[in-house]
């Protein structure tokens, strides 16, 4: 009887392979929740990945923006979603590592999510609008020292990667500037280009279209090595701040209740998407590196980032703004 059952199951798998595959994919439309406004780096990469997954899975993959609180509104929403795979999070350094160490959030970043895949790690770009007088790191430091507490830096929100990069810069350069938080890179970049604010350590993903158009000027990048897409832009380390590294990273995660087999199936498919030439080109243009790999790799990466940023925030005495 047991052998006959196995043969029958095997025959079913051969006859209906799509049904077996579908068991590890969600039924119906999939939402990728982004914790920032449209036009930011997280939103851009979510749409690149989401479009390809929609074609691959033959279902609608919708990017939904739930902006605010440095991405934690979106993270909280996904943490409490059903584990059926229909609701995913474009996980971000802010919501998964920085903000939970900076202030109380309504979820446990270490326990409430099922890691799927790391999409990429990017430098931030120190940028300004074309009307600013200081367009080198050296000149910017001098400008900040000559105008203490008057030079404005925008970010995607209090406790964001951009905010922490600014805090690192102020400590390293011994200067004081004004931090202006927004609900994502999109609205912040609009104000930077329009002259409402002056500078930002923004994500390379979000800043790149504006740098290419000439509306924003790239002054420096914040990984130890220059990325190929910005081979002519010096690093902060090369600009007089050795050891300065402030990155932004993105990945996909689901609620912790999501089945392990489903997370692994999604991981396989997203890894395939990230190897597509046009997607690789877009990731490279955004400076996104080191993406892909297993669910375990992403889980270990997030855990290490949570420890790292908790220590930096504690040691630096960084406080959430009221």
C-alpha positions in Angstrom: 0.0 0.0 0.0 2.8 2.4 0.9 4.6 1.7 -2.3 1.5 2.3 -4.4 0.9 5.7 -2.6 4.5 6.7 -3.4 4.1 5.8 -7.1 0.8 7.6 -7.3 2.4 10.8 -5.7 5.3 10.5 -8.1 3.0 10.2 -11.1 1.0 13.2 -9.9 4.3 15.2 -9.7 5.2 14.3 -13.2 1.7 15.0 -14.5 1.2 18.3 -12.7 4.7 19.8 -12.0 3.3 23.3 -11.9 1.0 22.3 -9.0 3.9 21.0 -7.0 5.9 24.2 -7.6 2.9 26.3 -6.7 2.6 24.7 -3.3 5.6 26.8 -2.2 4.3 30.1 -3.7 1.6 32.3 -2.4 -1.8 32.2 -4.0 -3.1 35.4 -5.5 -1.5 38.9 -5.7 1.7 39.6 -3.7 2.4 42.9 -2.0 5.9 44.2 -1.3 5.6 46.8 1.4 8.1 49.7 1.2 8.6 51.8 4.3 9.4 55.0 2.4 7.9 57.3 -0.2 7.9 56.6 -3.9 11.2 57.6 -5.7 13.5 56.5 -2.9 16.1 53.8 -3.1 14.0 51.2 -1.4 11.1 51.9 -3.6 13.2 51.7 -6.8 14.7 48.3 -6.0 11.4 46.9 -4.9 9.9 47.8 -8.2 12.7 46.3 -10.2 12.5 43.0 -8.3 8.7 43.0 -8.1 8.2 43.4 -11.8 10.4 40.4 -12.6 8.7 38.3 -9.9 5.3 39.1 -11.3 6.4 37.8 -14.7 8.0 34.7 -13.2 5.1 33.8 -10.9 2.4 34.8 -13.4 0.7 36.9 -10.7 0.4 40.5 -9.8 3.2 41.8 -7.6 2.3 45.2 -6.2 4.7 47.6 -4.5 2.8 49.4 -1.7 4.3 52.4 0.1 3.7 52.8 3.8 6.0 55.7 4.5 7.0 57.1 7.9 9.0 56.5 11.1 12.1 55.5 9.2 10.4 52.4 7.7 9.1 51.0 11.0 5.4 51.5 10.1 5.9 49.2 7.1 7.9 46.7 9.1 5.3 46.6 11.9 2.6 46.0 9.3 4.4 43.0 7.7 5.4 41.6 11.1 1.7 41.3 12.0 0.6 40.0 8.5 -0.5 36.4 7.9 2.3 34.0 7.0 0.8 33.1 3.6 3.5 34.9 1.6 1.1 37.5 0.1 2.7 40.3 2.1 6.4 40.8 2.0 8.7 43.6 3.3 11.4 45.4 1.4 13.6 45.1 4.5 16.0 48.0 5.2 18.8 48.9 7.5 16.6 51.5 9.1 13.7 49.4 10.1 15.6 46.2 10.8 18.8 47.4 12.5 19.0 51.1 13.4 15.7 52.4 14.6 14.9 49.4 16.9 18.2 50.2 18.7 17.3 53.9 18.8 13.7 53.9 20.1 10.9 51.5 21.0 9.2 49.9 18.1 6.1 47.6 18.0 7.9 44.5 16.7 11.0 42.4 17.4 13.4 42.9 14.5 15.2 39.7 15.4 12.2 37.4 15.8 9.2 38.7 13.8 10.6 38.2 10.3 11.5 35.4 7.9 14.6 36.4 6.0 14.3 35.7 2.2 17.3 37.3 0.5 19.7 40.2 0.7 19.2 42.4 -2.4 22.3 44.6 -1.9 24.5 46.8 0.1 25.1 50.3 -1.2 27.2 53.3 -0.3 25.6 56.5 0.6 26.4 59.5 -1.5 27.2 62.9 0.0 25.3 65.2 -2.4 24.3 68.8 -2.7 22.3 70.9 -5.1 24.2 72.7 -7.9 23.9 76.1 -6.1 25.9 75.2 -3.1 29.4 76.8 -2.7 31.1 73.8 -1.1 31.4 70.9 -3.5 34.3 69.0 -1.9 34.5 67.4 1.6 37.2 69.8 2.6 35.2 72.8 1.6 32.1 71.4 3.3 33.9 71.0 6.6 35.2 74.6 6.4 31.6 75.8 5.5 30.1 74.0 8.5 32.8 75.3 10.8 32.2 78.9 9.6 28.4 78.4 10.0 27.9 76.2 13.1 24.4 74.8 13.3 23.3 76.5 10.1 24.1 74.1 7.2 21.2 71.7 6.6 21.3 68.0 5.8 18.2 66.1 4.8 17.6 62.4 5.5 14.9 59.8 5.0 13.9 60.1 8.6 15.1 60.3 12.2 17.2 57.2 12.9 17.7 56.5 9.2 21.0 55.4 7.6 21.3 58.9 6.2 20.8 60.4 9.7 23.4 58.1 11.2 25.9 58.9 8.4 25.4 62.6 9.2 26.0 61.9 12.9 29.2 60.1 12.1 30.3 63.0 9.9 29.6 65.6 12.6 31.6 63.5 15.1 34.5 62.9 12.8 34.7 66.5 11.5 33.9 68.1 14.8 31.2 70.2 13.3 27.5 70.9 14.0 24.9 70.9 11.3 21.0 70.9 11.1 19.4 67.5 10.6 16.1 67.8 8.5 14.2 64.4 8.5 11.7 63.5 5.8 9.4 60.5 5.1 11.8 59.0 2.6 14.4 59.9 0.1 11.9 61.0 -2.6 10.5 64.1 -0.9 13.9 64.9 0.6 15.5 64.9 -2.8 12.8 67.2 -4.2 13.6 69.7 -1.5 17.4 69.3 -1.9 17.2 70.0 -5.7 14.8 72.9 -5.0 17.2 74.5 -2.5 15.1 74.1 0.6 17.9 72.0 2.1 21.5 72.0 1.2 23.2 68.6 1.6 22.4 64.9 2.3 24.2 61.6 2.8 21.5 59.9 0.6 21.4 56.3 -0.7 23.2 55.9 -4.0 20.1 54.1 -5.4 17.9 57.1 -4.9 20.5 59.8 -5.7 21.8 58.4 -8.9 19.1 59.6 -11.3 19.4 63.1 -10.0 23.2 63.0 -10.2 23.1 61.8 -13.8 20.7 64.6 -14.7 23.0 67.1 -13.1 20.5 68.3 -10.6 22.5 66.9 -7.7 26.2 66.9 -7.3 28.1 63.9 -5.9 30.8 65.0 -3.5 31.8 61.7 -1.9 30.8 58.1 -1.3 30.7 56.2 2.0 32.2 52.7 1.5 35.9 52.0 1.9 36.3 51.3 -1.9 34.8 53.3 -4.8 32.0 51.4 -6.6 32.5 51.1 -10.4 29.4 53.2 -11.1 31.1 56.2 -9.4 34.7 55.5 -10.2 35.5 59.3 -10.3 33.9 60.2 -6.9 36.2 59.9 -3.9 35.4 58.0 -0.7 35.1 59.8 2.6 38.2 57.8 3.6 40.1 59.3 0.7 38.7 62.7 1.6 40.4 62.9 5.0 38.2 60.6 7.1 39.9 57.2 7.3 37.7 54.3 8.4 34.5 56.2 7.6 31.9 53.7 6.3 28.1 54.2 6.3 26.1 51.9 4.1 22.5 51.3 3.3 21.2 47.8 2.6 18.0 46.2 1.3 16.5 42.8 1.3 13.2 40.9 1.2 11.6 39.4 4.2 8.2 38.0 5.2 6.4 37.5 8.5 8.0 35.0 10.8 5.0 32.7 10.4 5.8 32.2 6.7 6.7 28.6 5.9 10.4 27.9 5.6 9.9 26.1 2.2 8.1 29.1 0.8 10.9 31.5 1.9 13.5 29.2 0.3 11.5 28.9 -3.0 11.2 32.7 -3.1 14.9 32.9 -2.4 15.7 30.7 -5.4 13.5 32.8 -7.7 14.8 36.1 -6.5 18.4 34.9 -6.9 17.5 34.1 -10.5 16.0 37.6 -11.0 19.1 39.2 -9.7 21.2 37.3 -12.3 19.2 38.7 -15.2 21.4 41.1 -17.2 19.0 44.1 -17.1 18.5 43.7 -13.3 22.3 43.3 -12.8 22.8 46.5 -14.7 20.3 48.4 -12.6 21.8 47.1 -9.3 25.3 48.0 -10.5 24.1 51.5 -11.4 22.7 51.9 -7.9 26.0 50.7 -6.4 24.2 47.7 -4.9 26.8 45.0 -4.1 27.1 41.7 -2.3 23.4 40.7 -2.8 22.0 37.2 -3.3 22.8 34.0 -1.4 20.7 31.9 0.9 18.0 32.8 3.4 20.5 31.9 6.2 23.0 34.4 4.8 20.5 37.2 5.0 19.4 36.2 8.5 23.0 36.1 9.8 23.7 39.5 8.1 20.7 41.2 9.7 21.6 39.8 13.1 25.2 41.1 12.8 23.9 44.5 11.7 21.5 44.7 14.6 24.4 44.1 17.0 26.7 46.6 15.2 24.3 49.5 15.1 23.1 49.0 18.7 26.7 49.4 19.8 27.3 52.5 17.6 24.2 54.2 18.9 25.0 53.4 22.5 28.7 54.4 22.2 27.9 57.5 20.3 25.0 58.6 22.6 22.8 59.1 19.6 19.2 60.0 20.6 16.0 59.9 18.7 14.7 63.4 17.9 11.5 64.4 19.6 
